[in-house]
Amino acid sequence: MPTCGSGSAARGGPGSARSFTRPGRRGWSTRPVGPWRKDGFQRMKIWLSEWLLYIGLLSGATALSASLTEGARRLALRWDVLDHPAGRKIHHRPTPLLGGAAIAATFYLVTLGCAAAVLSIDRLGMAWLRETVEDLLGPGGERKALGILLGGLLMFLLGVVDDLKALRPKWKLAGQIAISLLTVWFGVRAELFVFRDPVSSTLLTVFWLVLVTNSMNLLDNMDGLCGGISIIAAATLAVAMQSGSDTVIARGLLFIFMGSVAGFLWHNRPPARIFMGDSGAMFNGYLLAAVSVAGTFHVEGQGPRLSVVAPLLALSVPLFDTLSVIWIRLRHGDSIFLGDKRHFSHRLVEAGMSRPGAVGFILLVGALVGLNAAMLPNLDAWDLALVLLHTTGLFALIVILMRTGRGTHGDR
Protein backbone atom coordinates (compact mmCIF):
# COMPACT_ATOMS: atom_id res chain seq x y z
CA MET A 1 0.00 0.00 0.00
CA PRO A 2 1.56 3.34 -1.02
CA THR A 3 2.26 5.81 1.73
CA CYS A 4 2.85 9.53 1.83
CA GLY A 5 6.12 9.21 3.66
CA SER A 6 7.53 7.90 6.92
CA GLY A 7 7.45 8.80 10.56
CA SER A 8 5.36 11.68 11.84
CA ALA A 9 5.00 13.21 8.40
CA ALA A 10 3.12 10.15 7.16
CA ARG A 11 0.82 10.21 10.17
CA GLY A 12 -0.04 13.87 9.89
CA GLY A 13 2.33 14.81 12.70
CA PRO A 14 4.44 17.91 13.07
CA GLY A 15 6.30 17.22 9.84
CA SER A 16 3.24 17.07 7.63
CA ALA A 17 1.51 19.87 5.80
CA ARG A 18 -1.79 19.05 7.55
CA SER A 19 -0.32 19.81 10.96
CA PHE A 20 -0.49 23.55 10.26
CA THR A 21 -3.79 24.65 11.84
CA ARG A 22 -5.25 27.92 12.97
CA PRO A 23 -8.37 29.01 14.87
CA GLY A 24 -11.52 29.87 12.98
CA ARG A 25 -14.97 31.10 13.91
CA ARG A 26 -16.21 27.54 14.54
CA GLY A 27 -13.15 25.87 15.96
CA TRP A 28 -9.81 24.89 14.51
CA SER A 29 -9.41 24.71 10.76
CA THR A 30 -7.55 21.76 9.25
CA ARG A 31 -6.89 23.49 5.93
CA PRO A 32 -3.22 23.26 4.96
CA VAL A 33 -1.34 26.47 5.53
CA GLY A 34 2.13 25.11 4.89
CA PRO A 35 5.09 26.86 3.30
CA TRP A 36 3.42 27.00 -0.13
CA ARG A 37 0.62 29.14 1.30
CA LYS A 38 3.07 31.34 3.15
CA ASP A 39 4.96 31.89 -0.09
CA GLY A 40 1.68 32.72 -1.83
CA PHE A 41 0.79 35.29 0.82
CA GLN A 42 4.24 36.82 0.54
CA ARG A 43 4.00 37.07 -3.24
CA MET A 44 0.56 38.63 -2.94
CA LYS A 45 1.87 41.14 -0.42
CA ILE A 46 4.74 42.10 -2.71
CA TRP A 47 2.39 42.32 -5.70
CA LEU A 48 -0.05 44.59 -3.83
CA SER A 49 2.76 46.78 -2.51
CA GLU A 50 4.19 47.17 -5.98
CA TRP A 51 0.87 48.16 -7.55
CA LEU A 52 0.05 50.53 -4.69
CA LEU A 53 3.35 52.22 -5.50
CA TYR A 54 2.36 52.50 -9.16
CA ILE A 55 -1.05 53.95 -8.27
CA GLY A 56 0.63 56.46 -5.98
CA LEU A 57 3.01 57.53 -8.75
CA LEU A 58 0.12 57.82 -11.20
CA SER A 59 -2.00 59.90 -8.81
CA GLY A 60 0.80 62.20 -7.75
CA ALA A 61 1.98 62.82 -11.31
CA THR A 62 -1.60 63.48 -12.46
CA ALA A 63 -2.20 66.11 -9.77
CA LEU A 64 1.13 67.82 -10.40
CA SER A 65 0.65 67.79 -14.16
CA ALA A 66 -2.83 69.30 -13.92
CA SER A 67 -1.44 72.17 -11.85
CA LEU A 68 1.60 72.73 -14.07
CA THR A 69 -0.53 72.62 -17.22
CA GLU A 70 -2.74 75.41 -15.92
CA GLY A 71 0.37 77.44 -15.14
CA ALA A 72 1.80 76.71 -18.58
CA ARG A 73 -1.47 77.82 -20.20
CA ARG A 74 -1.34 81.18 -18.43
CA LEU A 75 2.32 81.70 -19.32
CA ALA A 76 1.64 80.85 -22.97
CA LEU A 77 -1.13 83.44 -23.08
CA ARG A 78 1.13 86.04 -21.46
CA TRP A 79 4.09 85.28 -23.75
CA ASP A 80 1.94 84.85 -26.86
CA VAL A 81 3.11 81.25 -27.42
CA LEU A 82 -0.04 80.32 -29.32
CA ASP A 83 -1.10 78.06 -32.15
CA HIS A 84 -3.08 80.29 -34.51
CA PRO A 85 -5.78 78.90 -36.85
CA ALA A 86 -4.45 78.56 -40.40
CA GLY A 87 -4.60 76.30 -43.44
CA ARG A 88 -5.19 72.65 -42.56
CA LYS A 89 -5.61 73.33 -38.82
CA ILE A 90 -9.07 72.58 -37.47
CA HIS A 91 -9.22 74.79 -34.36
CA HIS A 92 -10.86 78.19 -34.67
CA ARG A 93 -9.14 80.29 -32.02
CA PRO A 94 -5.54 80.86 -30.87
CA THR A 95 -4.63 78.15 -28.37
CA PRO A 96 -1.69 78.03 -25.91
CA LEU A 97 1.12 75.66 -26.94
CA LEU A 98 3.07 74.91 -23.75
CA GLY A 99 1.28 71.72 -22.72
CA GLY A 100 4.32 69.67 -23.65
CA ALA A 101 6.39 71.64 -21.15
CA ALA A 102 4.00 70.65 -18.35
CA ILE A 103 4.14 66.98 -19.37
CA ALA A 104 7.94 66.88 -19.53
CA ALA A 105 8.40 68.93 -16.35
CA THR A 106 6.07 66.63 -14.40
CA PHE A 107 7.80 63.52 -15.67
CA TYR A 108 11.30 64.67 -14.75
CA LEU A 109 10.31 66.22 -11.41
CA VAL A 110 8.54 63.07 -10.21
CA THR A 111 11.28 60.81 -11.58
CA LEU A 112 14.02 62.78 -9.84
CA GLY A 113 11.93 62.90 -6.67
CA CYS A 114 11.58 59.11 -6.70
CA ALA A 115 15.31 58.67 -7.26
CA ALA A 116 16.04 60.98 -4.32
CA ALA A 117 13.57 59.05 -2.14
CA VAL A 118 15.21 55.72 -3.00
CA LEU A 119 18.66 57.07 -2.19
CA SER A 120 17.41 58.37 1.17
CA ILE A 121 16.21 54.93 2.29
CA ASP A 122 19.12 53.16 3.99
CA ARG A 123 17.97 49.64 3.21
CA LEU A 124 17.64 50.49 -0.47
CA GLY A 125 19.99 53.28 -1.40
CA MET A 126 22.37 53.46 -4.34
CA ALA A 127 23.26 49.76 -4.33
CA TRP A 128 19.61 48.67 -4.75
CA LEU A 129 18.99 51.32 -7.40
CA ARG A 130 22.09 50.33 -9.36
CA GLU A 131 21.29 46.62 -9.18
CA THR A 132 17.67 47.15 -10.28
CA VAL A 133 18.70 49.30 -13.22
CA GLU A 134 21.31 46.72 -14.20
CA ASP A 135 18.70 43.93 -14.01
CA LEU A 136 16.38 45.88 -16.30
CA LEU A 137 18.80 47.29 -18.85
CA GLY A 138 21.68 44.84 -18.61
CA PRO A 139 25.35 45.78 -18.30
CA GLY A 140 25.79 49.54 -18.23
CA GLY A 141 22.21 50.00 -17.06
CA GLU A 142 22.85 53.35 -15.39
CA ARG A 143 24.35 54.69 -18.60
CA LYS A 144 21.37 53.45 -20.63
CA ALA A 145 18.88 55.00 -18.21
CA LEU A 146 20.75 58.30 -18.43
CA GLY A 147 20.66 58.05 -22.23
CA ILE A 148 16.88 57.59 -22.27
CA LEU A 149 16.25 60.49 -19.89
CA LEU A 150 18.69 62.75 -21.73
CA GLY A 151 17.25 61.77 -25.10
CA GLY A 152 13.73 62.56 -23.91
CA LEU A 153 14.84 65.99 -22.73
CA LEU A 154 16.61 66.75 -26.02
CA MET A 155 13.61 65.55 -28.05
CA PHE A 156 11.38 67.83 -26.01
CA LEU A 157 13.70 70.80 -26.62
CA LEU A 158 13.77 70.04 -30.35
CA GLY A 159 9.98 70.14 -30.28
CA VAL A 160 10.03 73.47 -28.45
CA VAL A 161 12.19 74.95 -31.19
CA ASP A 162 9.79 73.56 -33.79
CA ASP A 163 6.80 75.05 -31.95
CA LEU A 164 8.45 78.46 -31.83
CA LYS A 165 10.28 78.56 -35.16
CA ALA A 166 8.43 75.99 -37.33
CA LEU A 167 11.50 73.99 -38.39
CA ARG A 168 11.69 72.62 -41.91
CA PRO A 169 10.92 68.88 -41.97
CA LYS A 170 14.44 67.89 -43.03
CA TRP A 171 16.03 69.74 -40.11
CA LYS A 172 13.57 68.29 -37.63
CA LEU A 173 14.24 64.80 -39.00
CA ALA A 174 17.99 65.39 -38.78
CA GLY A 175 17.62 66.40 -35.14
CA GLN A 176 15.55 63.30 -34.36
CA ILE A 177 18.13 61.04 -35.98
CA ALA A 178 20.95 62.73 -34.05
CA ILE A 179 19.12 62.28 -30.73
CA SER A 180 18.38 58.64 -31.58
CA LEU A 181 22.04 58.02 -32.39
CA LEU A 182 22.97 59.59 -29.06
CA THR A 183 20.56 57.20 -27.34
CA VAL A 184 22.24 54.25 -29.07
CA TRP A 185 25.64 55.61 -28.06
CA PHE A 186 24.49 55.37 -24.44
CA GLY A 187 23.86 51.66 -25.01
CA VAL A 188 20.12 51.49 -25.74
CA ARG A 189 19.97 49.16 -28.72
CA ALA A 190 17.40 46.71 -30.13
CA GLU A 191 19.00 43.36 -31.01
CA LEU A 192 16.51 41.03 -32.70
CA PHE A 193 16.68 38.26 -35.27
CA VAL A 194 19.38 39.16 -37.81
CA PHE A 195 19.83 42.66 -36.34
CA ARG A 196 22.49 41.77 -33.80
CA ASP A 197 25.69 43.30 -35.08
CA PRO A 198 26.42 46.91 -34.06
CA VAL A 199 25.59 48.44 -37.46
CA SER A 200 22.28 46.70 -38.16
CA SER A 201 21.04 46.98 -34.56
CA THR A 202 21.91 50.69 -34.54
CA LEU A 203 19.99 51.26 -37.78
CA LEU A 204 17.01 49.31 -36.44
CA THR A 205 16.97 51.25 -33.16
CA VAL A 206 17.28 54.65 -34.84
CA PHE A 207 14.55 53.73 -37.33
CA TRP A 208 12.21 52.64 -34.52
CA LEU A 209 12.84 55.71 -32.35
CA VAL A 210 12.34 58.12 -35.25
CA LEU A 211 9.29 56.25 -36.58
CA VAL A 212 7.41 56.20 -33.27
CA THR A 213 8.40 59.78 -32.42
CA ASN A 214 7.00 61.06 -35.70
CA SER A 215 3.97 58.77 -35.54
CA MET A 216 2.90 60.26 -32.22
CA ASN A 217 3.58 63.75 -33.55
CA LEU A 218 1.44 63.14 -36.64
CA LEU A 219 -1.35 61.69 -34.48
CA ASP A 220 -1.62 64.95 -32.55
CA ASN A 221 -4.31 66.41 -34.82
CA MET A 222 -7.45 66.44 -32.64
CA ASP A 223 -8.16 67.35 -29.04
CA GLY A 224 -7.32 64.52 -26.64
CA LEU A 225 -6.16 62.09 -29.31
CA CYS A 226 -2.38 61.96 -28.91
CA GLY A 227 -2.60 62.16 -25.13
CA GLY A 228 -5.22 59.44 -24.92
CA ILE A 229 -3.31 57.06 -27.17
CA SER A 230 -0.10 57.80 -25.24
CA ILE A 231 -1.75 56.69 -21.99
CA ILE A 232 -3.22 53.55 -23.59
CA ALA A 233 0.13 52.62 -25.15
CA ALA A 234 1.99 53.17 -21.87
CA ALA A 235 -0.57 51.12 -19.93
CA THR A 236 -0.29 48.33 -22.49
CA LEU A 237 3.50 48.24 -22.25
CA ALA A 238 3.32 48.26 -18.44
CA VAL A 239 0.93 45.30 -18.33
CA ALA A 240 2.66 43.32 -21.10
CA MET A 241 6.03 43.77 -19.42
CA GLN A 242 7.17 40.65 -17.58
CA SER A 243 6.82 40.68 -13.80
CA GLY A 244 9.88 40.82 -11.59
CA SER A 245 12.16 43.17 -9.72
CA ASP A 246 13.92 44.09 -12.95
CA THR A 247 10.77 45.79 -14.31
CA VAL A 248 9.93 47.93 -11.28
CA ILE A 249 11.76 50.96 -12.64
CA ALA A 250 10.44 50.62 -16.19
CA ARG A 251 6.87 50.21 -14.99
CA GLY A 252 7.33 53.06 -12.54
CA LEU A 253 8.49 55.36 -15.35
CA LEU A 254 5.49 54.36 -17.44
CA PHE A 255 3.06 55.14 -14.62
CA ILE A 256 4.76 58.49 -14.01
CA PHE A 257 4.45 59.16 -17.73
CA MET A 258 0.76 58.20 -17.73
CA GLY A 259 0.09 60.59 -14.86
CA SER A 260 2.03 63.37 -16.57
CA VAL A 261 -0.15 63.02 -19.67
CA ALA A 262 -3.41 62.46 -17.74
CA GLY A 263 -3.08 65.78 -15.89
CA PHE A 264 -2.54 67.54 -19.20
CA LEU A 265 -5.54 65.77 -20.76
CA TRP A 266 -7.86 67.41 -18.24
CA HIS A 267 -7.10 70.71 -19.99
CA ASN A 268 -6.85 69.19 -23.48
CA ARG A 269 -10.30 67.59 -23.57
CA PRO A 270 -12.58 69.07 -26.25
CA PRO A 271 -12.66 71.97 -26.64
CA ALA A 272 -8.97 72.10 -25.74
CA ARG A 273 -7.72 74.97 -23.59
CA ILE A 274 -4.09 74.10 -24.36
CA PHE A 275 -2.14 71.98 -26.87
CA MET A 276 0.89 69.80 -26.15
CA GLY A 277 2.55 70.99 -29.36
CA ASP A 278 5.36 69.20 -31.16
CA SER A 279 7.38 69.34 -27.95
CA GLY A 280 4.88 67.17 -26.08
CA ALA A 281 4.03 64.81 -28.94
CA MET A 282 7.68 64.16 -29.79
CA PHE A 283 8.57 63.66 -26.13
CA ASN A 284 5.71 61.17 -25.75
CA GLY A 285 6.69 59.23 -28.85
CA TYR A 286 10.37 59.09 -28.01
CA LEU A 287 9.81 57.93 -24.44
CA LEU A 288 7.39 55.17 -25.45
CA ALA A 289 9.76 53.99 -28.18
CA ALA A 290 12.80 54.01 -25.89
CA VAL A 291 11.03 52.14 -23.07
CA SER A 292 9.72 49.59 -25.57
CA VAL A 293 13.33 48.91 -26.59
CA ALA A 294 14.60 48.72 -23.01
CA GLY A 295 11.61 46.91 -21.49
CA THR A 296 11.52 43.20 -20.63
CA PHE A 297 8.90 41.58 -22.87
CA HIS A 298 10.74 38.32 -23.46
CA VAL A 299 9.09 35.13 -22.19
CA GLU A 300 11.34 32.11 -21.71
CA GLY A 301 10.67 29.48 -24.34
CA GLN A 302 8.93 31.84 -26.77
CA GLY A 303 11.98 33.25 -28.51
CA PRO A 304 12.13 36.94 -29.44
CA ARG A 305 8.69 37.18 -31.03
CA LEU A 306 7.01 38.66 -27.94
CA SER A 307 9.71 41.33 -27.74
CA VAL A 308 8.60 42.45 -31.19
CA VAL A 309 4.84 41.93 -31.06
CA ALA A 310 4.09 43.62 -27.71
CA PRO A 311 5.48 47.08 -28.67
CA LEU A 312 4.01 46.80 -32.19
CA LEU A 313 0.53 46.16 -30.82
CA ALA A 314 0.85 48.80 -28.11
CA LEU A 315 1.79 51.44 -30.70
CA SER A 316 -0.28 50.06 -33.58
CA VAL A 317 -2.68 53.02 -33.80
CA PRO A 318 -0.05 55.74 -34.40
CA LEU A 319 1.89 53.38 -36.68
CA PHE A 320 -1.25 52.60 -38.69
CA ASP A 321 -2.01 56.31 -39.01
CA THR A 322 1.50 57.17 -40.20
CA LEU A 323 1.89 54.31 -42.66
CA SER A 324 -1.57 54.84 -44.16
CA VAL A 325 -0.94 58.57 -44.61
CA ILE A 326 2.43 57.91 -46.25
CA TRP A 327 0.78 55.40 -48.60
CA ILE A 328 -1.95 57.89 -49.59
CA ARG A 329 0.56 60.69 -50.18
CA LEU A 330 2.86 58.50 -52.28
CA ARG A 331 -0.07 57.21 -54.31
CA HIS A 332 -1.16 60.77 -55.04
CA GLY A 333 2.38 61.84 -55.90
CA ASP A 334 2.65 64.18 -52.89
CA SER A 335 5.62 64.66 -50.60
CA ILE A 336 5.45 62.49 -47.48
CA PHE A 337 6.46 65.60 -45.49
CA LEU A 338 3.48 67.61 -46.75
CA GLY A 339 0.85 68.20 -44.07
CA ASP A 340 -2.75 67.43 -44.97
CA LYS A 341 -6.08 66.16 -43.61
CA ARG A 342 -5.68 62.54 -44.63
CA HIS A 343 -4.98 61.18 -41.18
CA PHE A 344 -6.97 58.42 -39.49
CA SER A 345 -9.07 60.88 -37.49
CA HIS A 346 -9.71 63.19 -40.47
CA ARG A 347 -10.91 60.30 -42.62
CA LEU A 348 -13.31 59.18 -39.89
CA VAL A 349 -14.78 62.69 -39.76
CA GLU A 350 -15.08 62.73 -43.55
CA ALA A 351 -16.88 59.38 -43.29
CA GLY A 352 -19.53 61.01 -41.11
CA MET A 353 -18.27 60.97 -37.50
CA SER A 354 -18.06 64.01 -35.27
CA ARG A 355 -14.58 65.00 -34.08
CA PRO A 356 -15.15 63.81 -30.50
CA GLY A 357 -16.70 60.65 -31.94
CA ALA A 358 -13.66 60.04 -34.13
CA VAL A 359 -11.32 60.52 -31.17
CA GLY A 360 -13.40 58.17 -29.03
CA PHE A 361 -13.45 55.56 -31.79
CA ILE A 362 -9.66 55.66 -32.20
CA LEU A 363 -9.14 55.42 -28.44
CA LEU A 364 -11.45 52.39 -28.38
CA VAL A 365 -9.44 50.74 -31.14
CA GLY A 366 -6.24 51.44 -29.21
CA ALA A 367 -7.73 49.94 -26.05
CA LEU A 368 -8.94 46.79 -27.85
CA VAL A 369 -5.56 46.20 -29.45
CA GLY A 370 -3.91 47.00 -26.13
CA LEU A 371 -5.93 44.23 -24.47
CA ASN A 372 -4.54 41.83 -27.05
CA ALA A 373 -1.01 42.94 -26.23
CA ALA A 374 -1.64 42.65 -22.49
CA MET A 375 -2.53 38.96 -22.91
CA LEU A 376 0.63 38.08 -24.85
CA PRO A 377 2.74 36.79 -21.93
CA ASN A 378 0.14 34.06 -21.32
CA LEU A 379 -0.27 32.94 -24.95
CA ASP A 380 1.39 30.17 -26.92
CA ALA A 381 2.40 30.39 -30.58
CA TRP A 382 -1.07 29.53 -31.93
CA ASP A 383 -2.80 32.02 -29.64
CA LEU A 384 -0.27 34.65 -30.69
CA ALA A 385 -1.12 33.99 -34.34
CA LEU A 386 -4.82 34.42 -33.56
CA VAL A 387 -4.14 37.73 -31.79
CA LEU A 388 -2.21 39.02 -34.80
CA LEU A 389 -4.95 37.83 -37.14
CA HIS A 390 -7.59 39.56 -35.00
CA THR A 391 -5.62 42.82 -34.92
CA THR A 392 -4.97 42.74 -38.67
CA GLY A 393 -8.65 42.04 -39.31
CA LEU A 394 -9.65 44.94 -37.07
CA PHE A 395 -7.55 47.46 -39.00
CA ALA A 396 -8.63 45.93 -42.33
CA LEU A 397 -12.27 46.42 -41.30
CA ILE A 398 -11.54 50.04 -40.42
CA VAL A 399 -9.98 50.61 -43.85
CA ILE A 400 -13.01 49.05 -45.57
CA LEU A 401 -15.44 51.16 -43.55
CA MET A 402 -13.54 54.36 -44.35
CA ARG A 403 -13.33 53.51 -48.04
CA THR A 404 -17.07 52.88 -48.27
CA GLY A 405 -18.02 55.83 -46.04
CA ARG A 406 -19.36 59.07 -47.39
CA GLY A 407 -17.28 62.10 -48.22
CA THR A 408 -13.83 60.58 -48.69
CA HIS A 409 -12.94 63.30 -51.22
CA GLY A 410 -11.05 61.00 -53.53
CA ASP A 411 -8.65 59.61 -50.93
CA ARG A 412 -9.73 56.08 -51.80
RASUL-V202703 format. One record per run of one state. SS is the DSSP state (h for helix, s for strand, l for the rest). FROM is the first residue (numbers start at 0). TO is the last residue. If there is no record, write none. Layout:
SS/FROM/TO
SS/FROM/TO
//
This chain:
l/0/5
h/6/9
l/10/15
h/16/18
l/19/20
s/21/23
l/24/25
s/26/28
l/29/33
h/34/78
l/79/80
s/81/82
l/83/93
s/94/95
l/96/97
h/98/119
l/120/123
h/124/136
l/137/139
h/140/164
l/165/167
h/168/184
l/185/190
s/191/191
l/192/193
s/194/194
l/195/196
h/197/218
l/219/223
h/224/239
l/240/243
h/244/267
l/268/272
s/273/273
l/274/275
h/276/293
l/294/303
h/304/313
l/314/314
h/315/330
l/331/342
h/343/349
l/350/353
h/354/373
l/374/374
h/375/377
l/378/379
h/380/403
l/404/411
//
